[in-house]
Structure formats: structure tokens, C-alpha cells
Amino acid sequence: MPTNFDERAATWDEDPSRVERAQAATAAIRAAVPLGGAMRVLEYGAGTGLVSQLLAGEVGHLTLADTSGGMRAVMAGKIADGALPSETRIWALDLATDPVPDDRFDLLVTVMTLHHIRDLQPVLEGFATMLSPGGHLCVVDLEAEDGSFHDNDPDFEGHDGLGRGDLTRRLEAAGFDDVRFARCHEITKNGGVYPLFLATCRRP
């Protein structure tokens, strides 16, 4: 994952387009998955926790995971000032290299994170392990693109978006079923328009 997220964390929420993206992602998740006050939620690659902030009043206990220390510091500040619930947990977790935690969740959300991860399979398998039977995974990410989205990021080593067919195969290989896709937002950047999808699936 790029290290420059640490440098960008403090001002991340000042970009209205990022707030709008989090709102669109949350609305799509809300429409696709039944939420409830007892639901245990993990947001993976949570950034500053914008999506979790928007979900907080509709779900139960929140756990936010991110590899960036700068992003985790912003999350901690939000807990301190009440923008996130006081019992929210913050994890430094990288499922590409770290052991899978023993905790179990009813909903796992990840927004604009997977296309940054070179080796997706251990991460998806970790998601499946961490979800309780019947739990849902919601992935919001870039549709497959021509590589121009990250033209200005020389450190980028991930995927040029994610193809729906390939991601479906990966999710099913990790143990998920009932994979569904919907378009949920778009990003205007570098003179282009880049659509985002919401993929939902279940752990049987």
C-alpha cells in the first residue's frame, strides 16, 4: 500500500469529493444489505473512517482497520471528539501479511482499497474467515480502467481497477456466494470519468 497516505491523512476529509464518495458508497451499502443495531462491522482500509461515521447510527460495534498510521491517528481523533462512537476499535491490520484475527463480524466493508492490493487472494480469504456464517462483504471499488486513474502516483503498484468477472471468480474461490454488482458512483479525475461499483456477497 502507498506510504503517502500518511502524509495526506490530516487533510483527507477536506476534499468534498471524498466526502461525496463516502456518502454514495454508504447509500449503496444501505440499499443492498439489511443493517441492524446488533451488527458487528469491520471497515477494512478505512482511511479516516468516513464510511463508518455514516453507518454508525445504524449498526452495532465498529472496528476500523488501516495500514496507514496517519489515517489511524485521524480515526483516533474522531473517537476523541465524538465523531465516531467511543467504543470503536482501531486496528493496524494488513491481511496480505498479518495473521487473520479471531474476531468475527456480520458485515465487512471496504471502499477503494482492493485495487491497491497486489495479491488479493489472501485478503479475500481473510475476509471470508472473519465473517460469521450469513455475513455480508461489501466492496466499493474502481471498475477496470486503462491505467490512467493513477497516472500521477509513481508509487502505485496495484490494479488498474477490478474487472467484475475476475473479482467474482476470486470471491467465489475465497468461499463467498451470491456475488452481485451495481454501479454506485463515479470519480472525475485526470480529465476522465471513472465509474465505481458496489459488489456484495455472502459467506454461506
N, C-alpha and C positions, 0 to 999 in steps of 0.2 A: 504493500500500500504506500502511496506517496507520503513523504515526510512533510511536505509543505502544508498539509492540513493543520499542523501545529501552529504555523505562522498565521494562518488565515482564521483560526478559530474565534479570536476575540471579536472580530468584526463580521463574522459569518451571517448573523441574523440581520445585519443592517441592509442586506441586499433584498429588496422587495420580491424579486423573482424567486428567491429561495423560500421565502415565507409562502408565496403563492403555490409553489410546487408542493410544499408540505401540506398545505390545505387541500390541494387536488388529490394528493395521494391518500390523505386521511378520509376524504369524502368517498373515494373509490373503495377503500377498505371497508368503510362503514356500510356501503351499499352491498358489498359482496359477502360479508361474514357477519353472522349474528353476534353482537357484542353483549357482554353482561358484567355486572358488578363483581362477580366472583372470578372473573377470567384472569389468569396469570399470564402476563405478557412480557416477552423479550423483544426489544428492538436491537437488531444487530447492525453495526455500522451506524450507530445512532447520531453521530455528529454532535450537534448542540442539543439534541433531544426535542426538536420542533414537532415531529410527528407524535411522540409520546405526550407532549404537552397538550396536543389537541385531542388525544384519546383518553387522557387521564380521568375525566369525569364520567366515562362510560365503561371503564374496565376496572379490574381489581389491581393487584400488586404489579408494579412496573420494575423491570430490570433493563438497564441500558448498557450496551456493550460497544466499545470502540477501541481501536488500536492507537488512536492519537491522544497523547497526554494533554494537549491543548484543548481538544474537544471535551475530554473528561473534566477538565478544570471548569469549563463553561457550564457543563451539566451540574457540577457541584455548586456553583454559584446560584444556579436556578433553584436547586433544592433549598439552599440557604435563604433565598429571598421569597420562597413560596410559589415560584412559577411551576415547579414540579412538586409532587407530594413528598412529604418529609421522609416517608419510609421507602422511597425509591432507592434501588441499589444501582451502583455504577461498577461495571466490570472492565478491566483491561483484558480482553479476550480476542485471540486470533485463532479461529478454528482450523486454519490451514496448518498450524504448527502446535497449538496447545492441546492438552487433553480435553475431552468433552466433559463439562461439568455434570455433576449428578442431578442437578435441579431439573424439574420438568415444568413445561409450560403448556397453556391451552392455545396460545396464539403467538406466532413468531413473525415479526415484520422486519423487512429490510428494504431500504429505499436508496437507490442509486449507489449501491455498494458492490453488487456482484460483478459488474463489468470491470471493476478494478482488480479482481482477484484472478490471478493467472490459473491456478489449479482449483477449479470449482468443486470437484467431486468430494474431497474430504469435508469441505464446508457444508455441502448439501447433506451429506451423510450425518454430520454432526447435528444439523437442524432436525433431521428425522429422529435421531436418538433423543434429542431434548424435548420433543413434542410428546405429550400424552396421547394415547390412542384416541382418534377422533379429532385431534388438534389440527389447526389450520396454519399453513405457511402463506404469507402474502409477500410477493416480490414486486416492487415497482422499479423498473429499470429502462434503459435505452433499448429501443428496437435496433436491430442490426443496421449499421451505417458504414460509410465509406472510409472511416478513419479521421475525418475532418473535425469531429467533435473535440478531440484532444490535441488539435494541431499546435496549440500554444503551451502545451505541457510536456517539456522534454523528458520528464521523469516517468511519464505514463508507460506502463508495461502490461496493461490489461487487455481487454477485449474491445473490439470496435462494435459496441452494442452486443446484444444477445439475440440470436435467431430463435424464433418460437419453437420450431421443430427440434433444434438441438437442445434447448433448455428443457423441453418436455421429456426428451429421452434421458437427460441427466437426472431430472427429478424422479422419474419412474425407476431408474436404476438405483437411486438412493432410497427407494422404498415408499414414495408418495403415489397417490392415485387421484383421480378426478381433477386432472390439471385443466384449468380454464384460463383464457386470456381475454383481456379487454383493453382497448386504448383508453388512457386516463388523463393524459396531459401532453404538452409539447414544450420544448425549450427552444428559444431563438438565440442562436449563438454563432459567431464567426460567419455571419451572413447567411446562415442556413437555419432550417426549421427541423428539429429532431423530436419525433414522437416518442412518448413513453408508454409502456404497457403496465397493466397490473396482471400478474399471474397468481392464481390461487390454487392450492391443492391441499390434500388432507393426508395425515398419517392414518392408515387403516386401523 
